[in-house]
Amino acid sequence: AVTLARPGCSHMADDLSFLSDRVRTALSKDEHVLAQLRSFDDEYAELQRVVRDLPKKTHHDVMVPFTDLAFFPGRLIHTNELTVLLGGDLYAERSAEQTLGIVERRRESLREKIAVAAGGGG
């Protein structure tokens, strides 16, 4: 037999309070996961914007981080060549257009996870 009562507790109000706390904790964890997934989607959207803009020029002057507080001027060249993590320790050189396709597929998968986490399907 399955019991929902907390060991050593004989009052129904205490049982309901205990269960209510468990539900609140689970919901809080779910909300945290959902917020994290949405944050990842926002980061992918920003990545898409950057990858879309990179090949518009043959080079980009940038400030390259050297330490947490120090930067030095640098230049991005070959702006249509990107190294993409495919999984594990596997990387591949891809064009900006190919990279956009990879990022979009990852966002589609992420949006499916968001829908499931939000209770909107699955």
Buried (B, 14 or more C-beta within 10 A) or exposed (E): EEEEEBEEEEEEEEBEEBEEEEEEEEEEEEEEEBEEBBEBBEEBEEBBEEBBEBBEEEEEEEEEEEEEEEEEEEEEEEBBEBEBEEEEEEEEEBEBEBBBEBBEEBBEEBBEBBEEBBEEEE
